[in-house]
Amino acid sequence: IGVTSLGGLVQSKSIRVAGDMLDKSIIDYMKKNFNLLIGDRVAEDLKIKIGTAIQLEEELTMKVKGRDQVTGLLTAIEITSEHMREAMKGPIREIAEALKQVLEDTPPDLAGDIVENGIVLTGGGALIKGLDKYLSNIVKLPVYVCEDPLLAVANGTGRSEEHTSELQS
C-alpha cells in the first residue's frame, strides 16, 4: 500500500496478504465447514468466479469438486458467494486495517489530495467483487479499481522506462 506525491513514495506499508493467502483461507474454510479437501487451483477459481468482499444483491453459486475428509470419496457441493465472503473476510480485513494505518500515517498536507482523488486499487486483488466498496466503507473515501488492474504495475514500469532521463533528475 503506497501513497505517492510529486512522483515519489511518501508513505507505504507492505503486508503478507495477497492472492495466495486468500486461496489458503478458502481452502481452510472448505475443510472446516464442509469437510471438503480442495486444491489451490480450485480455491483460486472460486475466488475469481464467486469471491466477494461484500454481500451481493444476487448471490452467485459454483459447483465445487473435492475429496470428503470423512469418507475419503470424491464429491461435489454447491458453494455460494456468501460462503466465499465468509471465507475471505480475515485477509480482506487485514488489507483494510493496513490501508487505515497508511492513511493515519500519511502527512496531513496530502490528505486533501487523497480526499479529492480517492484511492486506486491495482493487482489481481482489485478484481475481487465489491472490494472497492468494502474499503470505501471502511476508510470513508472514494476507492476505484484502475483500468486493467492485472497489468497496471507492468504498464507503469514500461511507461517509466520510456521516461528514464526525466525520472533520473
MODELLER restraints for C-alpha pairs under 7 A, 6 or more apart:
rsr = mdl.restraints
at = mdl.atoms
rsr.add(forms.Gaussian(group=physical.xy_distance, feature=features.Distance(at['CA:1:A'], at['CA:12:A']), mean=5.39, stdev=0.5))
rsr.add(forms.Gaussian(group=physical.xy_distance, feature=features.Distance(at['CA:1:A'], at['CA:13:A']), mean=5.25, stdev=0.5))
rsr.add(forms.Gaussian(group=physical.xy_distance, feature=features.Distance(at['CA:1:A'], at['CA:14:A']), mean=6.23, stdev=0.5))
rsr.add(forms.Gaussian(group=physical.xy_distance, feature=features.Distance(at['CA:1:A'], at['CA:99:A']), mean=6.69, stdev=0.5))
rsr.add(forms.Gaussian(group=physical.xy_distance, feature=features.Distance(at['CA:2:A'], at['CA:9:A']), mean=6.69, stdev=0.5))
rsr.add(forms.Gaussian(group=physical.xy_distance, feature=features.Distance(at['CA:2:A'], at['CA:11:A']), mean=5.69, stdev=0.5))
rsr.add(forms.Gaussian(group=physical.xy_distance, feature=features.Distance(at['CA:2:A'], at['CA:12:A']), mean=4.16, stdev=0.5))
rsr.add(forms.Gaussian(group=physical.xy_distance, feature=features.Distance(at['CA:2:A'], at['CA:13:A']), mean=6.55, stdev=0.5))
rsr.add(forms.Gaussian(group=physical.xy_distance, feature=features.Distance(at['CA:3:A'], at['CA:9:A']), mean=5.91, stdev=0.5))
rsr.add(forms.Gaussian(group=physical.xy_distance, feature=features.Distance(at['CA:3:A'], at['CA:10:A']), mean=5.54, stdev=0.5))
rsr.add(forms.Gaussian(group=physical.xy_distance, feature=features.Distance(at['CA:3:A'], at['CA:11:A']), mean=5.11, stdev=0.5))
rsr.add(forms.Gaussian(group=physical.xy_distance, feature=features.Distance(at['CA:3:A'], at['CA:12:A']), mean=6.21, stdev=0.5))
rsr.add(forms.Gaussian(group=physical.xy_distance, feature=features.Distance(at['CA:4:A'], at['CA:10:A']), mean=5.38, stdev=0.5))
rsr.add(forms.Gaussian(group=physical.xy_distance, feature=features.Distance(at['CA:11:A'], at['CA:102:A']), mean=6.66, stdev=0.5))
rsr.add(forms.Gaussian(group=physical.xy_distance, feature=features.Distance(at['CA:11:A'], at['CA:106:A']), mean=5.95, stdev=0.5))
rsr.add(forms.Gaussian(group=physical.xy_distance, feature=features.Distance(at['CA:12:A'], at['CA:102:A']), mean=6.32, stdev=0.5))
rsr.add(forms.Gaussian(group=physical.xy_distance, feature=features.Distance(at['CA:13:A'], at['CA:102:A']), mean=6.51, stdev=0.5))
rsr.add(forms.Gaussian(group=physical.xy_distance, feature=features.Distance(at['CA:17:A'], at['CA:91:A']), mean=6.24, stdev=0.5))
rsr.add(forms.Gaussian(group=physical.xy_distance, feature=features.Distance(at['CA:17:A'], at['CA:95:A']), mean=6.98, stdev=0.5))
rsr.add(forms.Gaussian(group=physical.xy_distance, feature=features.Distance(at['CA:19:A'], at['CA:125:A']), mean=6.51, stdev=0.5))
rsr.add(forms.Gaussian(group=physical.xy_distance, feature=features.Distance(at['CA:22:A'], at['CA:88:A']), mean=5.90, stdev=0.5))
rsr.add(forms.Gaussian(group=physical.xy_distance, feature=features.Distance(at['CA:22:A'], at['CA:91:A']), mean=6.33, stdev=0.5))
rsr.add(forms.Gaussian(group=physical.xy_distance, feature=features.Distance(at['CA:23:A'], at['CA:40:A']), mean=6.48, stdev=0.5))
rsr.add(forms.Gaussian(group=physical.xy_distance, feature=features.Distance(at['CA:23:A'], at['CA:43:A']), mean=5.20, stdev=0.5))
rsr.add(forms.Gaussian(group=physical.xy_distance, feature=features.Distance(at['CA:23:A'], at['CA:44:A']), mean=5.61, stdev=0.5))
rsr.add(forms.Gaussian(group=physical.xy_distance, feature=features.Distance(at['CA:25:A'], at['CA:87:A']), mean=5.99, stdev=0.5))
rsr.add(forms.Gaussian(group=physical.xy_distance, feature=features.Distance(at['CA:25:A'], at['CA:88:A']), mean=6.08, stdev=0.5))
rsr.add(forms.Gaussian(group=physical.xy_distance, feature=features.Distance(at['CA:26:A'], at['CA:43:A']), mean=5.91, stdev=0.5))
rsr.add(forms.Gaussian(group=physical.xy_distance, feature=features.Distance(at['CA:26:A'], at['CA:87:A']), mean=5.23, stdev=0.5))
rsr.add(forms.Gaussian(group=physical.xy_distance, feature=features.Distance(at['CA:26:A'], at['CA:88:A']), mean=6.50, stdev=0.5))
rsr.add(forms.Gaussian(group=physical.xy_distance, feature=features.Distance(at['CA:27:A'], at['CA:38:A']), mean=6.19, stdev=0.5))
rsr.add(forms.Gaussian(group=physical.xy_distance, feature=features.Distance(at['CA:27:A'], at['CA:43:A']), mean=6.12, stdev=0.5))
rsr.add(forms.Gaussian(group=physical.xy_distance, feature=features.Distance(at['CA:29:A'], at['CA:87:A']), mean=5.48, stdev=0.5))
rsr.add(forms.Gaussian(group=physical.xy_distance, feature=features.Distance(at['CA:30:A'], at['CA:36:A']), mean=5.47, stdev=0.5))
rsr.add(forms.Gaussian(group=physical.xy_distance, feature=features.Distance(at['CA:30:A'], at['CA:37:A']), mean=6.81, stdev=0.5))
rsr.add(forms.Gaussian(group=physical.xy_distance, feature=features.Distance(at['CA:31:A'], at['CA:37:A']), mean=5.72, stdev=0.5))
rsr.add(forms.Gaussian(group=physical.xy_distance, feature=features.Distance(at['CA:35:A'], at['CA:68:A']), mean=5.73, stdev=0.5))
rsr.add(forms.Gaussian(group=physical.xy_distance, feature=features.Distance(at['CA:35:A'], at['CA:69:A']), mean=5.18, stdev=0.5))
rsr.add(forms.Gaussian(group=physical.xy_distance, feature=features.Distance(at['CA:35:A'], at['CA:70:A']), mean=6.86, stdev=0.5))
rsr.add(forms.Gaussian(group=physical.xy_distance, feature=features.Distance(at['CA:36:A'], at['CA:66:A']), mean=5.90, stdev=0.5))
rsr.add(forms.Gaussian(group=physical.xy_distance, feature=features.Distance(at['CA:36:A'], at['CA:67:A']), mean=5.54, stdev=0.5))
rsr.add(forms.Gaussian(group=physical.xy_distance, feature=features.Distance(at['CA:36:A'], at['CA:68:A']), mean=4.72, stdev=0.5))
rsr.add(forms.Gaussian(group=physical.xy_distance, feature=features.Distance(at['CA:36:A'], at['CA:69:A']), mean=5.83, stdev=0.5))
rsr.add(forms.Gaussian(group=physical.xy_distance, feature=features.Distance(at['CA:37:A'], at['CA:66:A']), mean=5.41, stdev=0.5))
rsr.add(forms.Gaussian(group=physical.xy_distance, feature=features.Distance(at['CA:37:A'], at['CA:67:A']), mean=5.08, stdev=0.5))
rsr.add(forms.Gaussian(group=physical.xy_distance, feature=features.Distance(at['CA:37:A'], at['CA:68:A']), mean=6.33, stdev=0.5))
rsr.add(forms.Gaussian(group=physical.xy_distance, feature=features.Distance(at['CA:37:A'], at['CA:69:A']), mean=6.51, stdev=0.5))
rsr.add(forms.Gaussian(group=physical.xy_distance, feature=features.Distance(at['CA:38:A'], at['CA:66:A']), mean=5.02, stdev=0.5))
rsr.add(forms.Gaussian(group=physical.xy_distance, feature=features.Distance(at['CA:38:A'], at['CA:67:A']), mean=6.93, stdev=0.5))
rsr.add(forms.Gaussian(group=physical.xy_distance, feature=features.Distance(at['CA:48:A'], at['CA:128:A']), mean=6.87, stdev=0.5))
rsr.add(forms.Gaussian(group=physical.xy_distance, feature=features.Distance(at['CA:50:A'], at['CA:60:A']), mean=5.84, stdev=0.5))
rsr.add(forms.Gaussian(group=physical.xy_distance, feature=features.Distance(at['CA:50:A'], at['CA:61:A']), mean=6.76, stdev=0.5))
rsr.add(forms.Gaussian(group=physical.xy_distance, feature=features.Distance(at['CA:50:A'], at['CA:81:A']), mean=5.01, stdev=0.5))
rsr.add(forms.Gaussian(group=physical.xy_distance, feature=features.Distance(at['CA:50:A'], at['CA:84:A']), mean=6.93, stdev=0.5))
rsr.add(forms.Gaussian(group=physical.xy_distance, feature=features.Distance(at['CA:51:A'], at['CA:81:A']), mean=5.78, stdev=0.5))
rsr.add(forms.Gaussian(group=physical.xy_distance, feature=features.Distance(at['CA:51:A'], at['CA:84:A']), mean=5.16, stdev=0.5))
rsr.add(forms.Gaussian(group=physical.xy_distance, feature=features.Distance(at['CA:51:A'], at['CA:85:A']), mean=6.32, stdev=0.5))
rsr.add(forms.Gaussian(group=physical.xy_distance, feature=features.Distance(at['CA:51:A'], at['CA:128:A']), mean=6.11, stdev=0.5))
rsr.add(forms.Gaussian(group=physical.xy_distance, feature=features.Distance(at['CA:51:A'], at['CA:129:A']), mean=6.47, stdev=0.5))
rsr.add(forms.Gaussian(group=physical.xy_distance, feature=features.Distance(at['CA:52:A'], at['CA:81:A']), mean=6.34, stdev=0.5))
rsr.add(forms.Gaussian(group=physical.xy_distance, feature=features.Distance(at['CA:52:A'], at['CA:84:A']), mean=6.47, stdev=0.5))
rsr.add(forms.Gaussian(group=physical.xy_distance, feature=features.Distance(at['CA:52:A'], at['CA:85:A']), mean=5.19, stdev=0.5))
rsr.add(forms.Gaussian(group=physical.xy_distance, feature=features.Distance(at['CA:52:A'], at['CA:128:A']), mean=5.58, stdev=0.5))
rsr.add(forms.Gaussian(group=physical.xy_distance, feature=features.Distance(at['CA:52:A'], at['CA:129:A']), mean=4.53, stdev=0.5))
rsr.add(forms.Gaussian(group=physical.xy_distance, feature=features.Distance(at['CA:52:A'], at['CA:130:A']), mean=5.94, stdev=0.5))
rsr.add(forms.Gaussian(group=physical.xy_distance, feature=features.Distance(at['CA:53:A'], at['CA:85:A']), mean=5.47, stdev=0.5))
rsr.add(forms.Gaussian(group=physical.xy_distance, feature=features.Distance(at['CA:53:A'], at['CA:128:A']), mean=6.79, stdev=0.5))
rsr.add(forms.Gaussian(group=physical.xy_distance, feature=features.Distance(at['CA:53:A'], at['CA:129:A']), mean=6.19, stdev=0.5))
rsr.add(forms.Gaussian(group=physical.xy_distance, feature=features.Distance(at['CA:53:A'], at['CA:130:A']), mean=5.26, stdev=0.5))
rsr.add(forms.Gaussian(group=physical.xy_distance, feature=features.Distance(at['CA:53:A'], at['CA:131:A']), mean=5.15, stdev=0.5))
rsr.add(forms.Gaussian(group=physical.xy_distance, feature=features.Distance(at['CA:53:A'], at['CA:134:A']), mean=6.28, stdev=0.5))
rsr.add(forms.Gaussian(group=physical.xy_distance, feature=features.Distance(at['CA:54:A'], at['CA:85:A']), mean=6.70, stdev=0.5))
rsr.add(forms.Gaussian(group=physical.xy_distance, feature=features.Distance(at['CA:54:A'], at['CA:130:A']), mean=5.45, stdev=0.5))
rsr.add(forms.Gaussian(group=physical.xy_distance, feature=features.Distance(at['CA:54:A'], at['CA:134:A']), mean=6.23, stdev=0.5))
rsr.add(forms.Gaussian(group=physical.xy_distance, feature=features.Distance(at['CA:55:A'], at['CA:82:A']), mean=6.67, stdev=0.5))
rsr.add(forms.Gaussian(group=physical.xy_distance, feature=features.Distance(at['CA:59:A'], at['CA:80:A']), mean=6.61, stdev=0.5))
rsr.add(forms.Gaussian(group=physical.xy_distance, feature=features.Distance(at['CA:59:A'], at['CA:81:A']), mean=5.82, stdev=0.5))
rsr.add(forms.Gaussian(group=physical.xy_distance, feature=features.Distance(at['CA:60:A'], at['CA:80:A']), mean=5.57, stdev=0.5))
rsr.add(forms.Gaussian(group=physical.xy_distance, feature=features.Distance(at['CA:60:A'], at['CA:81:A']), mean=5.09, stdev=0.5))
rsr.add(forms.Gaussian(group=physical.xy_distance, feature=features.Distance(at['CA:61:A'], at['CA:78:A']), mean=6.56, stdev=0.5))
rsr.add(forms.Gaussian(group=physical.xy_distance, feature=features.Distance(at['CA:61:A'], at['CA:79:A']), mean=5.52, stdev=0.5))
rsr.add(forms.Gaussian(group=physical.xy_distance, feature=features.Distance(at['CA:61:A'], at['CA:80:A']), mean=4.28, stdev=0.5))
rsr.add(forms.Gaussian(group=physical.xy_distance, feature=features.Distance(at['CA:61:A'], at['CA:81:A']), mean=6.13, stdev=0.5))
rsr.add(forms.Gaussian(group=physical.xy_distance, feature=features.Distance(at['CA:62:A'], at['CA:78:A']), mean=5.63, stdev=0.5))
rsr.add(forms.Gaussian(group=physical.xy_distance, feature=features.Distance(at['CA:62:A'], at['CA:79:A']), mean=5.37, stdev=0.5))
rsr.add(forms.Gaussian(group=physical.xy_distance, feature=features.Distance(at['CA:62:A'], at['CA:80:A']), mean=6.44, stdev=0.5))
rsr.add(forms.Gaussian(group=physical.xy_distance, feature=features.Distance(at['CA:63:A'], at['CA:76:A']), mean=6.41, stdev=0.5))
rsr.add(forms.Gaussian(group=physical.xy_distance, feature=features.Distance(at['CA:63:A'], at['CA:77:A']), mean=5.58, stdev=0.5))
rsr.add(forms.Gaussian(group=physical.xy_distance, feature=features.Distance(at['CA:63:A'], at['CA:78:A']), mean=4.44, stdev=0.5))
rsr.add(forms.Gaussian(group=physical.xy_distance, feature=features.Distance(at['CA:63:A'], at['CA:79:A']), mean=6.19, stdev=0.5))
rsr.add(forms.Gaussian(group=physical.xy_distance, feature=features.Distance(at['CA:64:A'], at['CA:76:A']), mean=5.28, stdev=0.5))
rsr.add(forms.Gaussian(group=physical.xy_distance, feature=features.Distance(at['CA:64:A'], at['CA:77:A']), mean=5.35, stdev=0.5))
rsr.add(forms.Gaussian(group=physical.xy_distance, feature=features.Distance(at['CA:64:A'], at['CA:78:A']), mean=6.10, stdev=0.5))
rsr.add(forms.Gaussian(group=physical.xy_distance, feature=features.Distance(at['CA:64:A'], at['CA:79:A']), mean=6.75, stdev=0.5))
rsr.add(forms.Gaussian(group=physical.xy_distance, feature=features.Distance(at['CA:65:A'], at['CA:75:A']), mean=5.68, stdev=0.5))
rsr.add(forms.Gaussian(group=physical.xy_distance, feature=features.Distance(at['CA:65:A'], at['CA:76:A']), mean=4.19, stdev=0.5))
rsr.add(forms.Gaussian(group=physical.xy_distance, feature=features.Distance(at['CA:65:A'], at['CA:77:A']), mean=6.61, stdev=0.5))
rsr.add(forms.Gaussian(group=physical.xy_distance, feature=features.Distance(at['CA:66:A'], at['CA:74:A']), mean=5.63, stdev=0.5))
rsr.add(forms.Gaussian(group=physical.xy_distance, feature=features.Distance(at['CA:66:A'], at['CA:75:A']), mean=5.66, stdev=0.5))
rsr.add(forms.Gaussian(group=physical.xy_distance, feature=features.Distance(at['CA:66:A'], at['CA:76:A']), mean=6.33, stdev=0.5))
rsr.add(forms.Gaussian(group=physical.xy_distance, feature=features.Distance(at['CA:67:A'], at['CA:73:A']), mean=5.54, stdev=0.5))
rsr.add(forms.Gaussian(group=physical.xy_distance, feature=features.Distance(at['CA:67:A'], at['CA:74:A']), mean=4.34, stdev=0.5))
rsr.add(forms.Gaussian(group=physical.xy_distance, feature=features.Distance(at['CA:67:A'], at['CA:75:A']), mean=5.89, stdev=0.5))
rsr.add(forms.Gaussian(group=physical.xy_distance, feature=features.Distance(at['CA:68:A'], at['CA:74:A']), mean=6.11, stdev=0.5))
rsr.add(forms.Gaussian(group=physical.xy_distance, feature=features.Distance(at['CA:68:A'], at['CA:75:A']), mean=6.39, stdev=0.5))
rsr.add(forms.Gaussian(group=physical.xy_distance, feature=features.Distance(at['CA:96:A'], at['CA:135:A']), mean=6.10, stdev=0.5))
rsr.add(forms.Gaussian(group=physical.xy_distance, feature=features.Distance(at['CA:100:A'], at['CA:139:A']), mean=6.47, stdev=0.5))
rsr.add(forms.Gaussian(group=physical.xy_distance, feature=features.Distance(at['CA:115:A'], at['CA:141:A']), mean=6.24, stdev=0.5))
rsr.add(forms.Gaussian(group=physical.xy_distance, feature=features.Distance(at['CA:118:A'], at['CA:141:A']), mean=6.06, stdev=0.5))
rsr.add(forms.Gaussian(group=physical.xy_distance, feature=features.Distance(at['CA:118:A'], at['CA:142:A']), mean=4.72, stdev=0.5))
rsr.add(forms.Gaussian(group=physical.xy_distance, feature=features.Distance(at['CA:118:A'], at['CA:143:A']), mean=5.59, stdev=0.5))
rsr.add(forms.Gaussian(group=physical.xy_distance, feature=features.Distance(at['CA:119:A'], at['CA:142:A']), mean=6.27, stdev=0.5))
rsr.add(forms.Gaussian(group=physical.xy_distance, feature=features.Distance(at['CA:119:A'], at['CA:143:A']), mean=4.61, stdev=0.5))
rsr.add(forms.Gaussian(group=physical.xy_distance, feature=features.Distance(at['CA:119:A'], at['CA:144:A']), mean=6.09, stdev=0.5))
rsr.add(forms.Gaussian(group=physical.xy_distance, feature=features.Distance(at['CA:120:A'], at['CA:143:A']), mean=5.84, stdev=0.5))
rsr.add(forms.Gaussian(group=physical.xy_distance, feature=features.Distance(at['CA:120:A'], at['CA:144:A']), mean=4.85, stdev=0.5))
rsr.add(forms.Gaussian(group=physical.xy_distance, feature=features.Distance(at['CA:120:A'], at['CA:145:A']), mean=5.66, stdev=0.5))
rsr.add(forms.Gaussian(group=physical.xy_distance, feature=features.Distance(at['CA:120:A'], at['CA:146:A']), mean=6.01, stdev=0.5))
rsr.add(forms.Gaussian(group=physical.xy_distance, feature=features.Distance(at['CA:121:A'], at['CA:144:A']), mean=6.07, stdev=0.5))
rsr.add(forms.Gaussian(group=physical.xy_distance, feature=features.Distance(at['CA:121:A'], at['CA:145:A']), mean=4.80, stdev=0.5))
rsr.add(forms.Gaussian(group=physical.xy_distance, feature=features.Distance(at['CA:121:A'], at['CA:146:A']), mean=5.97, stdev=0.5))
rsr.add(forms.Gaussian(group=physical.xy_distance, feature=features.Distance(at['CA:122:A'], at['CA:145:A']), mean=6.56, stdev=0.5))
rsr.add(forms.Gaussian(group=physical.xy_distance, feature=features.Distance(at['CA:122:A'], at['CA:146:A']), mean=5.98, stdev=0.5))
rsr.add(forms.Gaussian(group=physical.xy_distance, feature=features.Distance(at['CA:122:A'], at['CA:149:A']), mean=4.53, stdev=0.5))
rsr.add(forms.Gaussian(group=physical.xy_distance, feature=features.Distance(at['CA:122:A'], at['CA:150:A']), mean=6.87, stdev=0.5))
rsr.add(forms.Gaussian(group=physical.xy_distance, feature=features.Distance(at['CA:122:A'], at['CA:152:A']), mean=6.29, stdev=0.5))
rsr.add(forms.Gaussian(group=physical.xy_distance, feature=features.Distance(at['CA:123:A'], at['CA:149:A']), mean=4.83, stdev=0.5))
rsr.add(forms.Gaussian(group=physical.xy_distance, feature=features.Distance(at['CA:123:A'], at['CA:150:A']), mean=4.71, stdev=0.5))
rsr.add(forms.Gaussian(group=physical.xy_distance, feature=features.Distance(at['CA:123:A'], at['CA:152:A']), mean=6.88, stdev=0.5))
rsr.add(forms.Gaussian(group=physical.xy_distance, feature=features.Distance(at['CA:124:A'], at['CA:149:A']), mean=6.45, stdev=0.5))
rsr.add(forms.Gaussian(group=physical.xy_distance, feature=features.Distance(at['CA:124:A'], at['CA:150:A']), mean=5.26, stdev=0.5))
rsr.add(forms.Gaussian(group=physical.xy_distance, feature=features.Distance(at['CA:126:A'], at['CA:145:A']), mean=6.12, stdev=0.5))
rsr.add(forms.Gaussian(group=physical.xy_distance, feature=features.Distance(at['CA:126:A'], at['CA:149:A']), mean=6.55, stdev=0.5))
rsr.add(forms.Gaussian(group=physical.xy_distance, feature=features.Distance(at['CA:132:A'], at['CA:143:A']), mean=5.27, stdev=0.5))
rsr.add(forms.Gaussian(group=physical.xy_distance, feature=features.Distance(at['CA:132:A'], at['CA:144:A']), mean=6.00, stdev=0.5))
rsr.add(forms.Gaussian(group=physical.xy_distance, feature=features.Distance(at['CA:132:A'], at['CA:145:A']), mean=6.70, stdev=0.5))
rsr.add(forms.Gaussian(group=physical.xy_distance, feature=features.Distance(at['CA:133:A'], at['CA:143:A']), mean=6.97, stdev=0.5))
rsr.add(forms.Gaussian(group=physical.xy_distance, feature=features.Distance(at['CA:135:A'], at['CA:143:A']), mean=6.91, stdev=0.5))
rsr.add(forms.Gaussian(group=physical.xy_distance, feature=features.Distance(at['CA:136:A'], at['CA:142:A']), mean=5.52, stdev=0.5))
rsr.add(forms.Gaussian(group=physical.xy_distance, feature=features.Distance(at['CA:136:A'], at['CA:143:A']), mean=5.34, stdev=0.5))
